[in-house]
Amino acid sequence: MDLGTMRTLVRRDLKDEDSSDYRWQDNEIERAIARALYELSRYVPREMKNTIATTDGSRDIDISSLTDRVSVDRVEFPVGETPRSYQRFAVYSDIITMIGDAEGDGEDSYIYWGKVHTLDVTTSTIPSYLEDVLALGAAAFAVLAQAQLRTDAAGFGGEQADRDYLSWGNTMLKEFKAQLKRFGRGRKLKISQFYQGDDNE
């Protein structure tokens, strides 16, 4: 899977495959894919594990290096114990604060976290079972953008056309979110500052 293949899937869902008369330009499709990708990543992020050194005498761990972060799921410290030692923690901005008796000693911690998926012209981190879900979400965002455009362009297609696009887009968006909740079941949705102000619920 790559961006070009995903774009083709979205056009198929939109019934917009006549290259001589596209209703959506490539940049519009790609913008819709990006929106759906971020939304999908909130529910089923790319699972990551990083090693970050603690600071002697401090309960704080700097996680500013964890870019495109959606969530912090676990903090293991000290590492290598059996059973594993997971700490209670709070996150504020780019700082994890361990809560309880644990205190940094300069040794490593393991941070388990969720990251926004990658989809570009050559690579993808989207699991194959979520590719159709992503295409559905992108199609929904593309149709809703078209509905807004038709509403703004007075008289273009008539009021009925506006309502038809809006209904079509909302139906797909509802199904997209239902699928996200199903695949994300059992995982608490945690929204980092990366998503503040981007509430599509």
C-alpha positions as a Markdown table, in Angstrom:
| # | Residue | x | y | z |
|---|---|---|---|---|
| 1 | Met | 0.0 | 0.0 | 0.0 |
| 2 | Asp | 1.1 | 3.5 | -0.8 |
| 3 | Leu | -0.5 | 6.9 | -1.2 |
| 4 | Gly | -1.2 | 6.4 | -4.9 |
| 5 | Thr | -2.9 | 3.0 | -4.3 |
| 6 | Met | -5.0 | 4.5 | -1.5 |
| 7 | Arg | -6.0 | 7.4 | -3.7 |
| 8 | Thr | -7.3 | 4.8 | -6.2 |
| 9 | Leu | -9.3 | 3.0 | -3.5 |
| 10 | Val | -10.9 | 6.3 | -2.4 |
| 11 | Arg | -11.8 | 7.2 | -6.0 |
| 12 | Arg | -13.4 | 3.7 | -6.4 |
| 13 | Asp | -15.5 | 4.3 | -3.3 |
| 14 | Leu | -16.5 | 7.7 | -4.7 |
| 15 | Lys | -17.3 | 6.3 | -8.1 |
| 16 | Asp | -14.9 | 8.9 | -9.4 |
| 17 | Glu | -12.6 | 6.9 | -11.7 |
| 18 | Asp | -12.9 | 8.8 | -15.0 |
| 19 | Ser | -9.6 | 10.6 | -15.2 |
| 20 | Ser | -10.9 | 12.8 | -18.0 |
| 21 | Asp | -13.6 | 14.2 | -15.7 |
| 22 | Tyr | -12.6 | 13.9 | -12.1 |
| 23 | Arg | -15.0 | 15.5 | -9.5 |
| 24 | Trp | -12.2 | 15.5 | -6.9 |
| 25 | Gln | -8.7 | 16.6 | -7.7 |
| 26 | Asp | -5.7 | 14.6 | -6.4 |
| 27 | Asn | -4.9 | 17.2 | -3.8 |
| 28 | Glu | -8.5 | 17.1 | -2.5 |
| 29 | Ile | -8.3 | 13.3 | -2.2 |
| 30 | Glu | -5.0 | 13.5 | -0.5 |
| 31 | Arg | -6.2 | 16.1 | 2.0 |
| 32 | Ala | -9.2 | 13.8 | 2.8 |
| 33 | Ile | -6.8 | 10.8 | 3.2 |
| 34 | Ala | -4.7 | 12.8 | 5.7 |
| 35 | Arg | -7.7 | 13.7 | 7.8 |
| 36 | Ala | -8.8 | 10.1 | 7.9 |
| 37 | Leu | -5.3 | 8.9 | 8.7 |
| 38 | Tyr | -5.1 | 11.2 | 11.7 |
| 39 | Glu | -8.5 | 10.0 | 12.9 |
| 40 | Leu | -7.7 | 6.4 | 12.4 |
| 41 | Ser | -4.4 | 6.9 | 14.3 |
| 42 | Arg | -6.3 | 8.1 | 17.3 |
| 43 | Tyr | -8.1 | 4.8 | 17.7 |
| 44 | Val | -5.5 | 2.3 | 16.3 |
| 45 | Pro | -2.1 | 4.1 | 16.4 |
| 46 | Arg | 1.2 | 2.7 | 15.4 |
| 47 | Glu | 2.6 | 0.9 | 18.4 |
| 48 | Met | 6.0 | 2.2 | 19.4 |
| 49 | Lys | 8.6 | 1.5 | 22.2 |
| 50 | Asn | 11.5 | 3.8 | 22.9 |
| 51 | Thr | 14.3 | 3.8 | 25.4 |
| 52 | Ile | 14.7 | 7.0 | 27.3 |
| 53 | Ala | 17.1 | 7.6 | 30.2 |
| 54 | Thr | 15.7 | 8.9 | 33.5 |
| 55 | Thr | 17.2 | 11.8 | 35.4 |
| 56 | Asp | 18.8 | 11.0 | 38.8 |
| 57 | Gly | 16.6 | 12.2 | 41.6 |
| 58 | Ser | 13.7 | 13.2 | 39.3 |
| 59 | Arg | 10.3 | 11.6 | 38.6 |
| 60 | Asp | 10.1 | 13.4 | 35.2 |
| 61 | Ile | 11.0 | 11.9 | 31.9 |
| 62 | Asp | 11.3 | 14.1 | 28.8 |
| 63 | Ile | 9.5 | 12.7 | 25.8 |
| 64 | Ser | 9.8 | 15.6 | 23.4 |
| 65 | Ser | 11.7 | 13.2 | 21.0 |
| 66 | Leu | 8.5 | 11.2 | 20.5 |
| 67 | Thr | 7.1 | 13.1 | 17.6 |
| 68 | Asp | 3.6 | 12.7 | 16.1 |
| 69 | Arg | 2.5 | 11.2 | 19.4 |
| 70 | Val | -1.1 | 10.1 | 19.9 |
| 71 | Ser | -0.8 | 8.5 | 23.3 |
| 72 | Val | 1.5 | 7.2 | 26.1 |
| 73 | Asp | 0.4 | 3.8 | 27.1 |
| 74 | Arg | 3.0 | 2.4 | 29.5 |
| 75 | Val | 6.1 | 3.4 | 31.4 |
| 76 | Glu | 8.4 | 0.6 | 32.4 |
| 77 | Phe | 11.0 | 1.4 | 35.1 |
| 78 | Pro | 13.2 | -0.1 | 36.2 |
| 79 | Val | 13.6 | -2.2 | 33.1 |
| 80 | Gly | 14.3 | -5.9 | 32.9 |
| 81 | Glu | 12.4 | -7.0 | 36.0 |
| 82 | Thr | 10.2 | -10.1 | 36.2 |
| 83 | Pro | 7.3 | -9.4 | 36.3 |
| 84 | Arg | 7.8 | -6.1 | 34.5 |
| 85 | Ser | 7.6 | -3.0 | 36.6 |
| 86 | Tyr | 5.1 | -0.6 | 35.1 |
| 87 | Gln | 4.7 | 2.8 | 36.7 |
| 88 | Arg | 1.6 | 4.9 | 37.2 |
| 89 | Phe | 2.2 | 8.2 | 35.5 |
| 90 | Ala | 0.8 | 11.5 | 34.3 |
| 91 | Val | 1.6 | 13.3 | 31.0 |
| 92 | Tyr | 1.7 | 17.1 | 30.6 |
| 93 | Ser | 3.0 | 18.5 | 27.3 |
| 94 | Asp | 6.3 | 16.7 | 26.7 |
| 95 | Ile | 6.9 | 15.5 | 30.2 |
| 96 | Ile | 5.9 | 12.2 | 31.8 |
| 97 | Thr | 5.8 | 12.3 | 35.6 |
| 98 | Met | 6.0 | 9.0 | 37.4 |
| 99 | Ile | 3.5 | 8.8 | 40.3 |
| 100 | Gly | 4.4 | 6.8 | 43.4 |
| 101 | Asp | 7.7 | 5.7 | 44.9 |
| 102 | Ala | 9.7 | 5.4 | 41.7 |
| 103 | Glu | 12.3 | 8.0 | 41.1 |
| 104 | Gly | 14.8 | 8.3 | 38.3 |
| 105 | Asp | 18.4 | 7.2 | 38.8 |
| 106 | Gly | 19.9 | 7.9 | 35.4 |
| 107 | Glu | 19.1 | 4.4 | 34.1 |
| 108 | Asp | 16.9 | 3.7 | 31.1 |
| 109 | Ser | 13.1 | 3.5 | 31.0 |
| 110 | Tyr | 11.0 | 2.0 | 28.3 |
| 111 | Ile | 8.2 | 4.2 | 27.0 |
| 112 | Tyr | 5.4 | 2.4 | 25.1 |
| 113 | Trp | 3.4 | 4.8 | 23.0 |
| 114 | Gly | 1.1 | 5.3 | 20.0 |
| 115 | Lys | 2.2 | 7.3 | 16.9 |
| 116 | Val | 0.4 | 8.6 | 13.9 |
| 117 | His | 0.6 | 6.2 | 11.0 |
| 118 | Thr | 2.7 | 6.9 | 7.9 |
| 119 | Leu | 1.3 | 6.8 | 4.4 |
| 120 | Asp | 3.3 | 8.3 | 1.6 |
| 121 | Val | 4.3 | 7.7 | -2.0 |
| 122 | Thr | 6.5 | 4.7 | -1.1 |
| 123 | Thr | 5.6 | 3.4 | 2.4 |
| 124 | Ser | 2.7 | 2.7 | 4.7 |
| 125 | Thr | 2.4 | 1.6 | 8.3 |
| 126 | Ile | -1.4 | 1.0 | 8.0 |
| 127 | Pro | -2.2 | -2.7 | 8.8 |
| 128 | Ser | -3.8 | -4.3 | 5.7 |
| 129 | Tyr | -7.1 | -5.0 | 7.6 |
| 130 | Leu | -7.5 | -1.2 | 8.1 |
| 131 | Glu | -6.8 | -0.1 | 4.5 |
| 132 | Asp | -10.5 | -0.3 | 3.5 |
| 133 | Val | -11.5 | 1.5 | 6.7 |
| 134 | Leu | -9.1 | 4.3 | 5.9 |
| 135 | Ala | -10.4 | 4.6 | 2.3 |
| 136 | Leu | -14.0 | 4.8 | 3.7 |
| 137 | Gly | -13.0 | 7.6 | 6.0 |
| 138 | Ala | -11.2 | 9.5 | 3.3 |
| 139 | Ala | -14.2 | 9.2 | 1.0 |
| 140 | Ala | -16.4 | 10.5 | 3.8 |
| 141 | Phe | -14.2 | 13.6 | 4.3 |
| 142 | Ala | -14.0 | 14.2 | 0.6 |
| 143 | Val | -17.8 | 14.1 | 0.1 |
| 144 | Leu | -18.4 | 16.4 | 3.1 |
| 145 | Ala | -15.8 | 18.9 | 1.8 |
| 146 | Gln | -17.7 | 18.8 | -1.6 |
| 147 | Ala | -21.0 | 19.3 | 0.2 |
| 148 | Gln | -19.6 | 22.5 | 1.9 |
| 149 | Leu | -18.2 | 23.7 | -1.5 |
| 150 | Arg | -21.6 | 23.2 | -3.1 |
| 151 | Thr | -23.3 | 25.1 | -0.3 |
| 152 | Asp | -20.9 | 28.0 | -0.6 |
| 153 | Ala | -21.3 | 28.1 | -4.4 |
| 154 | Ala | -24.8 | 29.5 | -4.5 |
| 155 | Gly | -27.1 | 27.7 | -6.8 |
| 156 | Phe | -24.5 | 25.1 | -8.0 |
| 157 | Gly | -26.4 | 21.8 | -8.4 |
| 158 | Gly | -29.3 | 23.1 | -6.4 |
| 159 | Glu | -30.2 | 22.7 | -2.7 |
| 160 | Gln | -31.1 | 19.0 | -3.2 |
| 161 | Ala | -27.6 | 18.3 | -4.5 |
| 162 | Asp | -26.2 | 19.9 | -1.4 |
| 163 | Arg | -28.4 | 17.8 | 0.9 |
| 164 | Asp | -27.6 | 14.6 | -1.1 |
| 165 | Tyr | -23.8 | 15.1 | -0.7 |
| 166 | Leu | -24.2 | 15.9 | 3.0 |
| 167 | Ser | -26.3 | 12.9 | 3.6 |
| 168 | Trp | -23.9 | 10.7 | 1.7 |
| 169 | Gly | -20.9 | 12.0 | 3.5 |
| 170 | Asn | -22.5 | 11.7 | 7.0 |
| 171 | Thr | -23.5 | 8.1 | 6.3 |
| 172 | Met | -20.0 | 7.1 | 5.4 |
| 173 | Leu | -18.5 | 9.1 | 8.3 |
| 174 | Lys | -20.8 | 7.3 | 10.7 |
| 175 | Glu | -19.7 | 3.9 | 9.4 |
| 176 | Phe | -16.1 | 5.0 | 9.5 |
| 177 | Lys | -16.3 | 5.9 | 13.2 |
| 178 | Ala | -18.2 | 2.7 | 14.0 |
| 179 | Gln | -15.4 | 0.7 | 12.4 |
| 180 | Leu | -12.7 | 2.7 | 14.3 |
| 181 | Lys | -14.5 | 2.0 | 17.6 |
| 182 | Arg | -14.7 | -1.7 | 16.7 |
| 183 | Phe | -11.0 | -2.1 | 15.9 |
| 184 | Gly | -10.0 | 0.2 | 18.7 |
| 185 | Arg | -12.1 | -1.7 | 21.2 |
| 186 | Gly | -10.2 | -2.5 | 24.4 |
| 187 | Arg | -7.8 | 0.4 | 23.9 |
| 188 | Lys | -8.5 | 3.5 | 25.9 |
| 189 | Leu | -8.5 | 6.5 | 23.5 |
| 190 | Lys | -5.9 | 9.0 | 24.7 |
| 191 | Ile | -5.6 | 12.3 | 22.8 |
| 192 | Ser | -2.3 | 14.1 | 23.1 |
| 193 | Gln | -1.8 | 17.8 | 22.6 |
| 194 | Phe | -1.2 | 17.0 | 18.9 |
| 195 | Tyr | -5.0 | 16.6 | 18.6 |
| 196 | Gln | -6.2 | 19.4 | 20.8 |
| 197 | Gly | -8.9 | 21.5 | 19.1 |
| 198 | Asp | -9.4 | 18.7 | 16.4 |
| 199 | Asp | -12.6 | 17.2 | 17.9 |
| 200 | Asn | -14.5 | 15.2 | 15.2 |
| 201 | Glu | -16.6 | 13.3 | 17.7 |
